[in-house]
Amino acid sequence: MGGGVGTSYTSGMASLSLGDVEKIYPGGAHAVRGCSLEIADGEFLVLVGPSGCGKSTLLRMIAGLEDITSGTISIGKRVVNAVQPKDRDIAMVFQNYALYPHKTARGNLEFALKLRKIPRAERQRRIMEAARQLDIEELLDRRPGQMSGGQQQRVALGRALVRNPAVFLFDEPLSNLDAKLRHRTRGELKELHRRVATTSVYVTHDQEEAMTLGDRVVVMKDGLIQQVGPPLDVYRRPANLFVATFIGAPAMNLFEGSVDASGTSFQGACGIIIPLSEAAAKTAAGRSITLGIRPQHLEPAANGIDLTVRICEPLGDETDVMLDGPGGSNFTARLKLDAVPAPGSSMTLGPRPGGLHLFDTATGERLV
């Protein structure tokens, strides 16, 4: 993206606060349950989770497109529960772009500014500044039907940008792009936010997008917030089994078991034995536990677990290897290999130091 940021893009920066927000639909469907969040001025927060987890409903409540059942939403110091969407000082970018098909890109960018009676010279200045930011200057006289999906998405971003909102809201804006363009546009979004630094809330089901874009991520399930934190903290210390399996690809290897009679190792129900640190063994003693190992944290080890290769998926410098272990257990490892091992060949792997995660099987919660 070319060009610098004009002073017009220093919007009335605002924090965003959600206090115990609930959404119950007629009929009793509980879409969002007691969500509380404090989003700082200029922060890029990502809501991530599977379909139906409540993330888009929460975003629409912030926008004013859904009524809240209870709780409070504040932009800056103003409670906006009863404020109309057009008066909330927000700009929203949708998955389907929502461009006016009969208007040119310039007309789409200008429309909201006309409604706000922004003087013509200021409208044009904002439009050209946004066009330079997003590299869409050559598209300004084209209609949406004359643009690719990626170009339409840039125009949709520009339409939000020219409004100088206090808060940007993004509802899965990259879902309709192919993988290469999605990766490029994601990088441009991150750079745009670095320059403009407007408070942003971004919804996605794609955990890779969440990890790469967010200052913090909010993992949701069944209308509940499961964990909030910087992406690497959530990856390295998942709060529960759901977060552990949802964040990270390939998915974490999980094995149920307990601390063995010696009090020094994990004894899996499938027969695998993995040494534990003294602190971990003490914490897990007397519990039914689930042990997790990320595929990236398995490595060749002389005293590891004897495994048999089932399937290999070469990825270039790394290879995903699916393996059969003791008692019918299954392992996935992401390894740097000089050659792809043949199905049926043997490998001995173990967790790298610090690569174990322990969870209470009954509650799913992480054990410290």
N, C-alpha and C positions, 0 to 999 in steps of 0.2 A: 504494500500500500504506500502510495507516495504522498508527499505534502506534509506540512506541519499542522498543528492544531491551532486554530484561531482562538482568540479570547472569547468568542461567542459560545464556545463549548464548555466554558467553566460555568456549569449550571448551578442552580441553588442546591448545592450538595446536601444530602439528607441521609440520616440513618433510617433504618426500618426496624420496627419492633412488633413482634407478634406475642400476645399474651394469652395463653391457654385457649387458642382458637379451636373451635369445634364446627363440624358440618354434619348435620343429620338430615337426610332427605326424607320427604314424605314417604311413609311406609317403613321407616326405621333404619334405612341403610346408613351406617355410620362411616362416612368417607374420610373424615379427619378427626383425630382424637387428641385433644389437649396439647396442641402444638405451641410451644413457646420458643422464640428465637430472637436474638439481638444481632442485627446486621449493621456493621459499622459503615460510616461515610466512606464511599469509594471501594467498598469490598465487593468481590465477585463470589457469590455464594451459589453453589450448585445443589439442586434437589435431585436425588437419584434414587431409583427403585424400580421394581417390576411394574408392569401394567396393573392398574387398579390399586396402587399403594396410596393414592391420595395426593401425589405431588402436583399434578396439573390442577386439581381442585383447589389446593392451597394457593397456587399461583393466581388462579382466577379470582379467588377471594381478595388477594392483595390488590388486584386490578379493579375490583368492584364489579366484576362480571358475574360473580356468585355472591349471594347473601351469606353472611356467617350466622350460624345458629347461636353461638355464644363466644365470648372472648373479645379482645380488642386488637385492632391493627392501627399502628401509628406510623406516619411518615414524617420524619423530623419530630417535632413536639406536638403535632396535630393528630388527634384520633380521627380516622377517616371512615369509621364503620358506616356512617350515614351519608358520606360524600359520594357524589356521582363520579363514575370513571373519568369523565372528561375534566373533572376538577381536581383530580388526585395528583397531577403533575407527574404522571408516569407515561412511558412509551412502551408498547408491546410489539414484539416480533413473533409472528406465528409460524407454525410448521408449513402451512400452505401459502405463505407469502401475503395473501389477501390484498393483492394489488388491483387497482381499478383497470380493467382490460382496455377501456376506451381512452385512457389517458396515457400520455408519454411518461417516461421516467421522470422528467422534469415536473410534469403535472402531478404525478403521484407524490413527489417530494414536497411540492408546493401546497398541496390541498389543505393540510392541517394548518399551515401557516396563514393561509387566506382566512380560514375560519376564525383564527385568533386575531385577525386584522393587523398582522405584522406588516409594516410598510414594504412596498415593493422592492426598494433597493436592499433592504435588510433580508428579505426573502431570497433574492438572487445571490446575495453574498453567502448566506448559509448553505444554499443549494450547491454553489460552486465549491465551497470548502468541504462539504460532505462528499461531493463527487471526486475531489482530489484525494481525500482520505481513503475512499473505497475503490479508486481506480475505475470509475464508471463515467468519466467525462464523455466518452464517445457514445454512451448509451442514452444520454439525456433526451434525445429526440426520437427514441424508439419506444414502441408500445410493448407491453409484456409478451404478446404473441410473437414478437420478433427477437426475443431473448432466450438464452438457455436458462435452465433451472438455476445454475450458479449465479448468472447475471441478475435474474429476478431476485434472488436472495440478497444480493448486494444492494439492490434498489430498496428492498424492504428494510434492510439495516440503515440505509441512508435516510429513509423516511422517519425512522425513529430518532436518528442522530440529529437531524435539523431542528427538532423540537426542544433541544436542550433540557430534557426532563430531569427531575430529581432522582428518578429510579428507572432503570431499564428492566423489562421483564421479557424473558426469552422462553417460548414454549416449543421445545424440540425443533429449533430452527434449521438444523442441518439434516434432518431425517430423510428428506427427499433427494439428497445429493448422492452421487456415486462416491465410492470410498476415497478415490484420489482427491476429488474436489472437496469432500468433507474434511479431509486432513488439511488441505490448504486453507480452507475458509476458517477452520478452527484456529489455525495459527494467526490468521488475520484478525479474528475476534479478540484473541489474547493481546495482540499488539495494539489494537484499537482501544481496548480497556486500559492498557498501560498508559496510553497517551491521554485519554479523556477522563479516566478515573471516576466515572459515574457509578454510584451504587447499582449493582446488578444482581438479579436472581434468575437463574438459568435452570430449566427443567430438562432432564434427559433420562432415558432408560439405559443409555450406553455408559458403562462404567469407565471406559477409556476416555471418553469426553469429560466425564466428571473429574477423573484424576488429573488430566492435563490442563483443564481450564480453571478449576476452582481455587480460590484462596482457601476456602473451606468447603467441605462437602457435607451434606445432610443425607444420610441413608434412611429411607422410609420403607415401611412394610405395614400393610393393613391399617393405614391411616395414622400410624404411630412413628415417631422419630426413634430410630434405633441407635444412631450414633452421629455426633457432630464433631468435626475436627479437620485439621489440615489433611490433604489427601494421603501423604506418606504416613502420618500417624494412624489413620484409619486402616491403611494397608498393613502396617507393621504390628498394630495392636488392636485388632478387631474386637469390639465389645461383646459380641456374642456369635453363635454359630451361623446365624443368618448373614451377618455382615461378613464373616470369614469366607463364606461360600459365594456371596454376591460380588464382593470386591476382589479382583485378582483373576487373571486368566493365564493358563488353565486353572480350573477350580482347585481349591485346597484339597489335599488328601486327608480324609478323616477316618479314624479308627476308634471304636469303643473298647473300653477295658478298664483297668484299675491299676493301682500300684501293687507290685507283686509282694510276696511274703517277706522278701529280703528288705523291702522298703527303699530300694535303690533304682528300680526300673519300672517302666510301663509294661504291663502284660496285656496284650490285645486279646480280645475274644477269639480272634482268628489265629492266634498263636504267635504273632510277632512280639519281640521283646526289644525295647529301646531304652537305653540308660537315661536317667533323669538326674538333674542337679539335685543336691541335697534340699535346697529351698523349694524346688518344684515338687519333689516327692513328698515333702512335709505338708505342703499346701493341699496336695491331691489325696493324701492318705485318708482311707475310709470312705471315699466317694466313688461313685460310678463316673468315670471321666471319659471325655472324647479328646483324643490327641489329634492335632492338625499339623501337617507339614506342607508347605507350598511346593509345587513342582520345581520352582526355581531354587529351592533350598535343599534338594537332594543332590548328592554328589558321590562319586566312587569312594568307597571306604573299605579298608581291609577287614574290619570287624563289623561290617554293616549287615544288611538283610539280603539273603540270597533270593534273587528274582529272575524270572524268565521273560524275555522280550515277547510281546504279543504283536504290537503294531508300532510302526515308526512314521512320524510325519516330519520330514525335513523342512526347515524354515529358512535355510540359508546358513548363517553362522551357528544357529542352534537347531536342535532336533527335539520334538516332543516324542517321548517314548512311553508307551503304555505297557505295563508289565504285570505279570501274575506273581503274587506272593504267597506266603504260607496260609493254609486254611482257606484258600479261595479268595484271599484279599486282592484288591486291585490297586495299583500305584500308577501315577503319572509323574514323569520327571522331564524337566526341560534342561537339556544338557548341551554343552559345547563338545562336539565329537569330530574327530578327524575322518571317520567313516561311519556310515549308517549301519547299525548292527542288524543281523538277519533275524527274522522271527524264529523263536525257539532257542536263541542263544542266551547265555547266562550273564547276569550283571550283579555285582554286589554294591549296593548303595546304602548310604546313611545320611541323616540330617546334618547339615553344616552347623557349627556351634551357634547357638542362639536361634536356631531355625524351628524350634518347637513351640506350639500353641496348645494350651490346656483349657478345656471347657468343662463345666459341670453338665453331664449328660441330661439330668433331669430338668434343669432350668435353661440350659443353653448359654448361660453367662460365662464370660471369661474368668478364669482363675488367675489371680495375680501371682 
